[in-house]
Structures are given as structure tokens and as C-alpha cells.
């Protein structure tokens, strides 16, 4: 007999259906009848017939036709919602589809697996697990370690032993995957049976409701991980692509799963650790790496539009200050702008201008972007160590047949690293905003004011620049490190805490702002090219321009700009800009192309200085003081 789980005014009701020719209207009335029966005041109604309602799916919130049959409209055990006319939605109502999340309607259960052993997970793996690209299984070695650890706990037992919005499904999935990886190390004392149940919930994409706020990052992420465990034992709320948000016991049952029954020490095994901080931190460091790579491409495009010189990216300059990130950024600029390898009509048009050197926002990109790259590398190294570390307490050492209480749960390592990440990555937006100013300011760019021809009638990129400035300013406050704060908790036992949860959340917010600022610069630079036509830039940068123009048309007169910014932002988040330019960068790297050093009046050599001196020209004012 098919049955359906129906949500009515905060109540979840199981409604069996003996006759599949019954209509959606019947299902709604039956759910309302059961709801009224459970209420002392009949829910405020005198009869089912007076209740006016409509019915929608929990997944996607699609409305159902009341005259359709349940057999035609619904699958067995589908989750639906009865919305009663006149009701005002409760402020704590959890929508079936998370706000701003659009990809879950496209969710497909993955076929491939990642084997976890607690030692070799990468940040990229974790983000891909969050996206639902893989299922999880344990390696045989991990299973053996888990069993040995559990045996220690069982011997001890025999001898005598005594708040905010939910994380998105992607982030909940990362958190759950990371917890599985830590448990797979075999130092937690969890039984293999229980761990396999956790893996089954992950593979079915049954994801507990986990509030984003509430951890101080001291004794692990106790609050969010407790919510994680709560869903796994069938309590609280849970989300799956099939059900949307619903009571955990119904979601598990809909996927043929049973709530976990915890054995001794397994509660601690599920709630002690830094997985909230580090799962969000892994997303942050991966997104930071993506936007840092693409920031070089966007800045190179701006340099072309502003008719800058490539002289500042000469290998000899960076060889005498050989920071790894600086060297790589300078190389990327050369690979995109090399006028011999990628002829640029724009570059040739100002080859013999009299400008000596560019503003710092162009000339110093290798130094500024470079340290961001090195910061990301440093933070990623810490995160990679952390996600493959045992952060439980107490720790179970099977070889010694004992448990030891320690402090591996303390979140200071990822907290400090993520504060540093926010500070570092913010600089990409700070320098980008100054380049946007140069693009919009005719006294600095030789382009029309605010990149629009009829300035009296149109504001062009004026407001877009204001948006970038606002985001940069907001980032300055968010970059204040959270890990310098500490409040004593747990009756002064946890008397020093990391505040790592906030460090992770605000790092993500800073990175999102950076992405948006660079999206605005990307649009502005492409708009600037329109005023330089018919001249063309280098081949790779023309490909970037074509990519942008495939989603955003040129700016001829004022229009609603938010969709354009979001479209450019999406190109950066999905790394489309990098995908377009990377083949040219790597080809340049492989071919070891000789560096071009174009001659110009301002490219001084001993010989040119001698000639200039002979003819009586004084260029001393051109040296930087």
C-alpha cells in the first residue's frame, strides 16, 4: 500500500492510500483530518470541508493539481505539503528547498566511490563530496582499525564504565564526509556497524539540520556536530533530494534506513572534533585558489585596456625577489600578454607612448597577488593536515589498549589559518577595486567616464564601482581575526577557545565578496575593450572577452546590472575564465618561449641613456623616487 508523508502546519503525518485513484484533493483532506484529530481544538476548524488549501511537493515546492490522482502525480512515499489558505508562514519555517540553492533539483545519485582511510583525503576531494559527485566507502585497513579501536571500548565497558540558518546541503554533506574520514582513522572507538550506518546515510544524501552558528571551536565543534548526530539517531530535521526538509525519522525511513542506536562512547565519537571549521575551511581554501588564479587573468585584461606596459613582469625583476607566488603571477601575466607570442594590436598602439611606468595596481600585481597565492598554499597545507587528523577526545589507542584524554579537538590551527586566509584573499578585492576606479575615471583611463558614451543620460559603471567599494569596505571589518578572541566556557574547563567557526564562516563571506568585486572588474574591462575596437588584444584575452560576451552583452545604455554581475560571478565561481585561459598559460610554460622585451622610449638601457644625454635630454625626473 503506497503512503505519503504530508506536512501540515509544522506537523508531519504519514497518510496511507489504499486506492491509488484517490485524488490529490483527497490526500490533502485526509492529512488535514489527521491534523485536526491530533489537536485539542481541532486546529481551529469545525470540519475538514471548510478548510481551503493547496498541495505542493516538498522537493522544489511545485504545486500539484488537486484533481490529479495520487497514482499519476506522486511516487510512493513522496513528501508533500498542505498549505492552508490564510496561514502566515512561521518565521522559523524551514523551506523544502534551501534559499538560493538551485542545483538540487538536478541532483543525481553518484555511481563512483571515494575510499576513505582517514589519512589521504584532499580539500578538492571534500568539496567534490559536498557537491554529491561521489559516494563513500572505507578501505579494508580503515575497517580493521575501527574494529580494533572499538574492541578497546568494549573491554572498558565490561570492566566498568559510566542556533541560525541551517548549513546548505553541500556544506552539510562536506561536514558529514569529513566526520566519516576522521572516524575511519580508528581512534574514536566507534563500532564498524555504526560507522557503516553513517556512511549509508551519506550515500543516500540524508543530511541532518545543522545550524551554522553556535560553535566556539574549543572542545571541537560540539553544537553543530551534536545536530549532526541528532539527525542520524532519527531526531530533529533532515534533508534529502527526495524529501526536502522533514523529520529525520521519516527521511531515513523513506530511504530504507534505520536511526542509529548509539553504543558506549559513540555519542562522543560523533560530536567531538573540528569538522565544522575544517569542512567550511576546505571550501574557503578551494574557492580562494580558484579566484586567485582568475584574478591574474582579469587584471591582465584590465592592464591591456588601460594600455599598461609588460615591463614590470620581466623575469629578471622577479628572480631577485624569488617568492614562489610572485614568480608564478608574473609568469601568468607574461603568458597572457607576451606581444611576440600573442600579438596584441592594443599593445602595439601605444608602444611608443611616453608613459614611464604604470600605477601600482597594475605594476605590482605579481607582488600583491603573489603573496595571496602563497597564503593560500600555506593555509591549504594546514587544512590538508587537519582533515586527515584524529581530533576526538578521549583518543583510543588500540595498540596500547588504553584511552587518553588530550586536546586535539581544539580548533586553533584551522581558526588561525582561516583568519589569515581572509586577510590574504581580501587584498585581491582591494587592488581590484582600485583598478575599477582607473577604468571608470577618464583622467586615468583615456576612456569615456564610467565606461559609457552618453554620460549625461547614463551612469554606466558608476554604481557598479560603488558596489565594489562597499564590498571592499565590508571585508575590512570581516578581516578582523576572530581567533584573537576567547571566552571561557564549560565552567572554566574550556577556558581558552578558538572561535574557529566564525573564522571559517567569515572567510567564506570575504571570498564571496572578492569574487563579486572581480566579477565587476571583469565586466568593466570587457566594456573598456569596446572603446578600443577595432583593435584586438592577445588571443587568450580575446577568448576571455568572448566568454564574457556569451553571457553579458555590451553596455550601450543603463540597464539593471545585477543580473550581469551575477552572470560574471558565476563564470568565476565555475572557473570558466580559468578554463579558457589555462591552455594558453600552460602552452607558454611547456614551450619555454623566449621572453619578449619590446623596445620603447621608456625602456632604458645604458646605450639609450648615453644617446639621450648626448642630445641634451634630461630624463632624471622619470626615475622613481
N, C-alpha and C positions, 0 to 999 in steps of 0.2 A: 504494500500500500504506500503510494507516494505521500510525502509530508513536506511541509514548508515551514520555515522559521520566519515569523512575522513580528515586526517591531511596531508597537502601538504606544505612543506617549511614554517612552522610556522603558516599557515592558517588552521582554522577548517571549513570544509564545510559539509553542510547537503546535501546528494545525495539521492533523491527518486529513487525507482526502480519499474517501472510498470510491468516489465516482469522478473519473478524470474529465467527464463532460461538464462538471461544475464550472461556473464562470469565475473570473477574477472578482466580480462583484460579490459572489457567494463567499469567496475566500476572505475578502475584506470584512464582510458582515460577521462571518464566523470568528474572525480574530477579534473584532470589536465585542462580540458576545462574550468571548472568553475573558477579554479585558474587563468588561463590566462585572462579570461574575467574581473576579478577584478583588473588586473594590467594595468597601462597605457602603459607599454612596452610589454604587453603580457607575462610577466615573463621572457623575453629574448628569447622566441621561436617564430617561424613563423607559426608553425602548431602543432596540437596535435600529428600528426603521427610521427614527428621527435623526440618526447620525448621518451627516453628509461627509463623504471622504473621497480621496483618490488614492490610487495604489501605484507605487514606483519600485523599481529594482533597487536594492541596496548598492549593488555594483553599478556605478555610473549614473544613478538617480534617474534612469529613463522611465517615463510614465507608461503605465500599462492600460490597455483598453479594457474597461470594466465588462464589456460584452464578450471578450475573447474567453475561450476555455483555458483552464489551467494547463491542460494537456498540450495545447498549442503554444502557449505563451511562456511556460516555465519548465525548467528542468527539475528533476526530483531533488528535494532538499535545498532548493534555492532560497536565498534570503530576500525578503521583500519588506516594504514599509508601508503602513497605512497612515496617511496624513489626514487628520480631521480638519475640516474647514473651520476657520476662526481661531485655530490654535496659534499661539505665538511661540516661536521656537525658543527653547530654553537656552540661556547663554552658555551652558556647559554641554550643549548637544555636540556629539561627535559626528561630523558628516561621514557618509559612507566612503566618499572619495576625498582624500586629503586635499586641502586648499592648495591650488597652484600645481598639483600633480596631474599630469596628463598622460603619462606613459603607461599607467597600469591597465588602461583599457586594452593596451597592446601586449600585455604580459603573456608570455608563452612559457610553459614549464620547460626548463632546460633539460637536455639529454646528457650533457657532459658533466663529469665529476672532477672536483679537485680533492686530492688526498691530503688530509691534514695530519701532521705529526707533532705539532707544537713548536717546530724549530725552523721551518723553511717558508712560512707564509710571507708574501711581499705586500707592500702597500697597494700595488697595482692589482694583485690577486684579490685583496679585500674589497677594493672599490668595485671590481667586476662581480664579486659575490653579492655585493649590495645591489647591483643592477639586475641581479637574477639571472646571470649568464651561466652559472654552474650550480650543481648540487654538491653535497659534501659526503665524503666517506673517510674513515680512518685508515691509516696504514696498519698492517699487522703488528709492527713494532709498537705503535701507539696503543693498540688494543692490549698488548701484553703489559705495558707499563701501567695502564689504567687498572688492570686486574690486580697487579702486584700491590699498587697503592691502596686499592680497596680492601685487600686482604689484611693490611695493617690495621685499618679502621675496624674491621670486623673482629679482629683479635682483641683490640682495645675495648670494644663494646662487650665482648664476652667476659673480659676480666673486670669490668665495672666502669661504666661511664654515664654520666649525667646528660612636585606640583606644577604647571604650564601646559602648553600645547604638546601633543604627542610628537615624537620623532616621526619623520616621514617613513614610509615602508622601506625605502632604500637604506636609510640610516639605521632603522631597527634591524634590518637584515644583516648589515655590517656588524652591528653590535653582537648579534646572536652568533654569527660566524666566528667572530673573534673570541667569544667566550668558549665556543667549542674547541677552537685551536689551543687555548690555554689549558682546558680540561684534558685535551689529548696528550699533554706532556706527562701526565701520570703523577703529579704531585699534589692532587686535590683530594684524593680519597673518594671520588665519586665512583659508583658502580658502572661497569660497562653497559649494563642493561639500561640504566637511567640516561647515560650519555647517548646511547643509540636512540632513545626516545626523543632527546633534544634534537638530534640530527634529523630524525623523521619529521619533526615539526618544522625545522628549517627547510628541508627539501620540499615540503608541502606549502611553503611560504605562509605558514601560520605565525604571525608576528604579534607579540604582546604589545599592549598600550604602554609606552614608556615616556613619561613626562620629560621634557628637555631640560627642566630646571630642578635643582634640589640636591646636587652633589657638591661637597666641598673638597672632594678628591683627597681624602685623608685615609680612612680605613677602606680604601677602594672607593668605587662609585656605588655605595650601598643603596641609595634611594633608587636610582634607575635600574640597577641590577635586581633589586627586590621586585620591581614591577615586571621585569623580565621573567623572573621565577614565578611570579603570581600567575601570569598567563599560562605558563607551562603546566601548572598544577590545576588549571581549569577555573581559575578565579579571575575577576576583573574583565577587561575588554581585550579583544584580539582582532587583528585584521588579516584577511587573505583576499587574493584577487577574486575568489568565488563569492565571498560573503560581504566584503566591505567590513566596517566595524560592527561587531556584535559581541555578545557574551562569549567568553573564551571557551566554555564547555560546549557551546553549540558549534563554534568554529572548528574545534578539534574533532567533534563528532561528525561534522559534515565531510571531513577528510579521512574518516575512518581511524582516527587516533584517540587514544585514551589519555586523560590527565595523568601526569607523573605523580606517583606516590613516593614521597621522599623518605630515604633511609637515613640512619645516623650520619651526621656531618655533611649530608648532601645539600642541606639548605645553605650552609656556609660556602660550600663549593660553588654554588650558583651565584652568590651575591658578593663575593669578596674579590676585588680586582680593579684594574684601571681601564676596563674595556670601553666604558663610555667616552673617556677622554681620548683614548688612542684610536677608537674607530672613527670618531669625528676628526681627529688629528690626521688620520690617513687620508681622508677625503680632502682635508685642507692642504696637505703637502702635495697631493697629486694635482689638485686644481691650481695650486701655486706654480708648480713646474710647468703646467700647460700654458698659463697666462704669461709666465716669464719668457718662454720661448717665443710666443707670438708677439710680445711687446717689442722684441727686436725687429720683427718684420714691420709692424705698424710704425715704429719710429723711423725705420729706413725709408718707408713711403713718405712720411712727413718731411724728412730731410730732402728728398727729391723735390717735393712740391715747393719747399722753401728755398730751393736752389743752393743747398749746402754743399760743402766740399767733402770728399772722402779722405783727405789727407790725414785727418786725425785718427784714422784706423790703420795706419801704416804698421806693419809687423814690428819694425824696429822700436817704435814707441812702446809697444806692449811687452816686448821681450825684456826691456829693462825694468819693468814692474810686473813680473810674471804671475800675477794672481790667476788662478785657473779660470774663474768665471769671467774676468775681464778679457782674458785672451780669447775665450770662446765667443764672447759677444762681438769683439772686434772682427773676428773671423767671419761671423754671420753677416755683419754689415758689408764686409768686402765681397762675400759670396753673392750678395744680393745687388751690390752697387758697382762692381768692377766694370769699368767702362770699356775695357778691351774685350772682356769675355761676354758681357751683356751690353751691347751698345745702347746708350741712352741719349735720345735726342734732347731731352730736357737738360741733362748734364752738359752736353756739348753747347747748348745755347748760352751758357754762362761761363764757359771755360776761361774766357779772357776778361772776366769782370775784375774789379779792383778790390773786392772784399778780401780781407786778410784772413779772418778766422770767424767761425760760427759761434753762436751763443752756446753756453754750457749745456743747455737741454738737448742739443744735437751733438756737440763735440765730445761731451763727457758721458755719452750713453754706455760705452764699454765699462767705465769706472762705476757708474751708478747701477746700471742693470747687472753688471758683473758681480757685485757683492750680493745682490739679491739671489743670483744663481748659486753662489757659494753658501749663502744662508740656507737655501732650500736643501742643498746637498747635506749640510750639517744636520738639519732637523730630520731629514729623511733617514739618516743613519741611526739617530736616536729612536725614531718611530719603528724602524725595522727591528731593532733590538727589543723594544718594548712589546711589540705584538707577538714575539716568539719567546716571551719570558713568563715564568710562573710567578703570579702576583697574588697567590692565595695566602691565607693565614688561618690556622696553622698550616705549615707545609708538611707533607707526608713523604718521608724518605724510606722507600721500601727496602733498600739495601741495608739500612741501619735499623729497620723495623721500629722506627720511632717517629713521633711528630715533634716539630719545633715551631714555636711562635716567633715570628720576626716582623719585619716591616716592609716587605716587598710590595705591599698594597699601596704604599704612599705614592701619590701622583706627582711628586716634584719634578721628576725627569721630563715627562711629557708636558707638564704645565709650563716649565721654564722654556722648553724648546718651542712651544706654540706661541708664547708671548714674543719670543724672538722672531718667529716666523711672521707674525702680524706686523711687527716693526719693520722687518726687512721688505716684505712684499708691498707694504703701503707706499714705499718710495717709487714704485713703478707708476702709481697713480699721481703722486706728487709731481713727478717730472713730466708725465703725460699731460696733465692739466696745463702746465706752462707751455708745452708745445701747441696745445689747442689755442691758447691765448695768442701765440705768434701767428697761427693760421688765420685767426679771426681779425687780427689787428693790421690794417692796411699799412701802417707806418713800419711794420716789421716784416710783412709778407710779400709786398708788391701785388697782393690780391685784393679783390673788392672787399669792402668792410663786411664782416660776418658771413663771407662766402656766398653772397647773393648779389645779383646785378642791380635790382631795383631796391636799393636800401631804404629809400624813403617810404616805400609801401610794405616792405618785408623785413622782418627781424632776423631772418636767416638762422645762423647757428648761435645767435646771442644767448638764447635761453638754454640751449644745449651746453654751452660753456658754463653758464651759471649752475646747471645741474652737476657738471663735473667738479666745479669748485665746491659745491655743497657737500658732495660725497667725500672729497679730499679732506674737508674740514671735519666732517663727522669721523673719518678714520683717525684723525689726530687724537680725538678723545678715546676711541676704541683701542688705540695702540698703547694706552697706559697699561703696564703689565699687571695682570690680576694676581700673579704668583708672588708679588711682594706683600700681599695681604695674608693675614691668617687670623682666624677666630677660634678660640678653644671650644671644643665640643665634647660630648660624651663624658660629662662630669670630670673634665680636665685630663682624661686619659688620652684623648685625641687632641693634645694641646698645641700641635702645630699641623696646619693643613695646607694643601697646595692651591686650592681654588682652581684646579685644573679644568673642571667642567666649563666654567666661564671662559677660561683661556681658549679652549677649543671652539666654543660657540662664537666668540667674538673674532677669532682668527678667520673663521669661515665668513663672517659678515664683512670683515675687512677685504678678504679676497674677492667676494662678490662685488663690492664697490670698485675694486681695482679693475675687474672685468668690465664693468659698466663704463668706467672712465675711458678705458682703452677702446671700447666699442664706439664711444663718441669721437675719439681721435681718429679711428679708422674711417668713420663716415666723413669727418671733416677733411681728412687727407684725400679721400676719393673725390669729394666735392671740389677741392682745390685743383685737382688734375683737370677738371672740366674747363678751367680758365686758362690752362696751358696748352690745350689742344689746338692744332693737330699734332703737337709734339708728343712723342711717346716716351715712357720710362723704360727701365730694363724689362727683359722678358719675365722673370719671376714676379716682379711687382705689377706688371700688366695682368698677370694671371690672378693676383690678389684683387686687383681692381675689378676684373671680370667676375670674380666670385661675389664680391660685394654687390655689384650691379645686377647679379642674378636674383637678389632678394630685395634690393633697395634702389629705386630709380633716382636719377639726379634731382637736385633741389632747384626748381625753377622759380617757385613762389611758395610762400608759407603754407604749411600743412601740418597736421597732427604728427609730431615727430616721435612720440613714444613707441609706436609700432616699429619704426625704422631702427631705433636704438635697441629694442628687444631683438629684432632680426639680426643685427650685427653682434649683439651679445651672444645669441645662440650660435653664431658661426665660431665665436671664440670658445665658448663652453664645449662645443662639439669638436674643437680643434681643427676645423675646416681650413682656417687660414694657414695653420702649420702644415696640413696635408698638401696644400697647394704649393707651398714654398720649399718644403723639405727636400724634394728630389733635386732641386737646383743647388741647394746648400750642400747636400751630400755628394753630388756630382763634382762640384768645385773642390770638395775635400779629397775625393778619390783621385782626381786628375792632377793634383798638386800644381795647379795653374800658376805660372809666374805672376807675381803681383804687379799690377799696372800702377805706375806713378806718373799721372798726366802732368805735363808741363803747363804752368800758368804764371802770370806776372807775380803772383804772391808765393809761388813755390821756390823759396830762396835756396840758392846754393852759393858756395864760396865764389864760383865763377860769376854768377849773376850779380852778386853784391859788388864784385870788383868792377863789372861793367857799369853798374848804376852809379858807383862812386865816381868813375871817370867822367860821366856825363853830368855830374853835379847834382844828382837826385838824392834827397835825404829821406831815407825810409826808417829812420830811428824811431819815429812815432808809431811805427807799426809793430814794434816789439811789445809783447805783453809785459806789463809792469808787475 
